[in-house]
Amino acid sequence: MKLSRTAGTLTLLLAAGVANAEITGSAGIASSYLWRGLDLGSGTPAVSGALKFSKSGFYTGIWGSSGDTVKGTEYDLSAGYNGTFGDFSYGLGAISYNYPTTANSEPGDFSDAVLTFGYGPASFGAYIPVGKLDSSGDYMYFTLGASFGSFSTVLGVHSSDQTNGGVVGCEADAGSNKCTPVHLDFTYAYNENLSFTLSQFVADKPFEDKLKFVVSFGIPIGE
């Protein structure tokens, strides 16, 4: 009888925890798949969707997209913790990038540890590879962002010790190992659904990089 009561109590506690948690989702479409300043969709539209479970700062989620013309369908798994301390915000998490339609691709091949800090309208992010195929430390990605009302901007830096920018590639001199592609994005959110983004590499640009204009439309679910 005591065991039965204990099991019943644990079930009620777990049910209460789930009931108090927040589950949100979204669905959207963009004119192209813009990733860290790169057009992975080669100008073709990308459809995406997301589902997120969060409670007391902890979160886990899944995001999927159709837009990568090289690796095909993608889904990302994420988990972590976001918190605040006065006017400061911080976060620590991990993202696993998965490509089920790509041959010889397995979960965990490409993953990042993510560290974020924010103060007021400013934010900083660091993405450090920890996956089986990208954990050498040769490539990392950093962001510095700011938002003011409906406007926001992001400066993104691809850091690599590999010749010609490693996984990004850029117009550096042959044999150079100091290629650091930097892109700048400007976004205007017309409302909570519709936004417009201009993106351009401003240093060590990838081969034949052009100014990119992306229109995105999203529908929040459960917010």
FENSULPE-V519681 format. One record per residue. N is the residue number from 1. PSI is psi in degrees with one decimal (* if undefined). D_FIRST is the distance of its C-alpha to the first C-alpha in Angstrom with 1 decimal. Layout:
n;psi;d_first
N;PSI;D_FIRST
N;PSI;D_FIRST
//
This chain:
n;psi;d_first
1;-42.2;0.0
2;-40.4;3.8
3;-41.0;5.4
4;-41.7;5.1
5;-39.8;6.2
6;-45.5;8.6
7;-39.3;9.9
8;-39.2;10.5
9;-43.9;12.3
10;-39.2;14.4
11;-42.6;15.3
12;-40.0;16.6
13;-43.2;18.5
14;-41.3;20.1
15;-39.5;21.0
16;-38.8;22.6
17;-44.0;24.5
18;-39.8;25.9
19;-32.8;26.8
20;-9.3;28.7
21;161.6;30.5
22;127.3;34.0
23;119.6;35.0
24;160.1;38.8
25;172.9;41.2
26;157.0;45.0
27;142.9;47.6
28;170.5;51.2
29;142.2;54.5
30;152.9;57.2
31;-19.3;60.8
32;164.9;60.1
33;96.5;57.5
34;119.1;58.5
35;111.0;56.8
36;41.5;58.0
37;-6.2;61.4
38;142.8;61.7
39;91.4;62.0
40;-13.9;59.7
41;-0.9;60.2
42;35.7;64.0
43;2.3;64.5
44;150.0;62.2
45;153.0;59.5
46;129.8;55.9
47;135.9;52.8
48;163.1;49.6
49;154.1;46.1
50;151.8;43.2
51;131.5;39.5
52;136.2;37.9
53;124.0;34.4
54;147.4;34.5
55;128.0;32.4
56;36.1;33.3
57;-23.2;36.4
58;147.8;34.8
59;158.0;35.8
60;149.4;36.0
61;170.9;38.2
62;139.8;40.4
63;137.1;44.1
64;150.7;46.3
65;153.7;50.1
66;2.2;52.7
67;-12.1;55.6
68;110.7;56.4
69;-15.4;59.4
70;-51.1;59.3
71;-9.2;55.6
72;-153.5;54.6
73;139.3;51.2
74;141.2;49.1
75;139.2;45.6
76;135.1;44.4
77;134.1;40.9
78;154.4;40.4
79;152.1;37.9
80;-162.4;38.4
81;134.0;38.4
82;136.5;40.9
83;174.8;41.3
84;152.3;43.9
85;96.6;45.5
86;-125.5;47.9
87;-1.5;50.4
88;146.6;49.4
89;152.9;47.1
90;159.8;45.9
91;149.8;43.9
92;124.7;42.8
93;-171.0;41.8
94;146.6;42.5
95;133.3;43.9
96;122.9;44.1
97;123.8;47.0
98;143.5;46.7
99;85.8;49.3
100;-21.5;47.9
101;1.5;51.3
102;131.4;53.1
103;140.2;53.7
104;23.3;52.2
105;127.8;50.1
106;150.3;46.5
107;136.6;43.8
108;-6.5;44.4
109;-41.1;48.1
110;113.5;49.0
111;150.7;46.8
112;140.8;47.5
113;135.0;46.0
114;127.9;46.8
115;127.2;47.6
116;148.8;48.7
117;147.8;50.1
118;151.5;51.4
119;116.6;53.4
120;-131.3;54.6
121;-5.5;56.2
122;149.9;56.5
123;153.7;54.1
124;140.5;54.1
125;144.9;52.2
126;129.3;52.3
127;113.0;51.2
128;118.4;51.0
129;134.4;50.7
130;3.8;47.8
131;169.3;47.7
132;-34.1;48.7
133;-3.0;52.1
134;37.0;52.9
135;14.8;51.6
136;-18.1;55.0
137;1.4;55.6
138;-24.3;58.9
139;129.5;57.8
140;163.4;56.1
141;134.5;56.2
142;146.4;56.5
143;147.4;56.7
144;118.3;58.1
145;165.5;57.6
146;147.6;58.4
147;140.0;57.8
148;98.9;59.8
149;-121.9;58.8
150;-3.9;59.3
151;144.2;60.9
152;155.7;59.4
153;149.2;60.8
154;129.5;59.5
155;117.6;61.5
156;135.1;60.0
157;120.8;61.1
158;112.9;60.7
159;124.0;61.1
160;142.8;62.1
161;0.4;64.1
162;154.5;65.0
163;135.9;68.5
164;33.5;69.1
165;7.6;65.8
166;-125.2;63.4
167;-18.3;61.1
168;-47.1;62.9
169;136.7;66.5
170;172.6;69.4
171;49.8;73.1
172;163.5;73.4
173;146.9;76.3
174;133.5;75.9
175;-7.4;74.3
176;140.9;72.9
177;24.1;69.4
178;20.9;69.2
179;122.4;68.5
180;85.9;66.1
181;132.5;65.7
182;129.6;65.1
183;157.1;64.4
184;126.2;64.4
185;139.1;62.6
186;130.0;63.2
187;137.2;60.9
188;120.5;61.4
189;106.3;58.5
190;-40.6;60.2
191;-166.9;56.8
192;-8.6;53.1
193;-38.2;53.8
194;130.7;57.3
195;158.6;58.6
196;134.6;61.7
197;133.3;62.0
198;133.2;65.1
199;135.9;64.7
200;136.8;67.3
201;134.5;67.6
202;-6.7;69.8
203;139.2;70.1
204;50.9;70.3
205;147.5;69.6
206;163.5;68.5
207;130.2;71.2
208;33.9;72.7
209;141.8;70.1
210;164.0;70.8
211;130.1;69.7
212;137.4;66.6
213;118.2;65.7
214;130.2;62.2
215;129.0;61.0
216;138.6;57.3
217;124.1;55.4
218;152.0;51.6
219;112.0;49.1
220;144.9;46.0
221;124.6;42.9
222;11.5;40.0
223;*;41.8
//
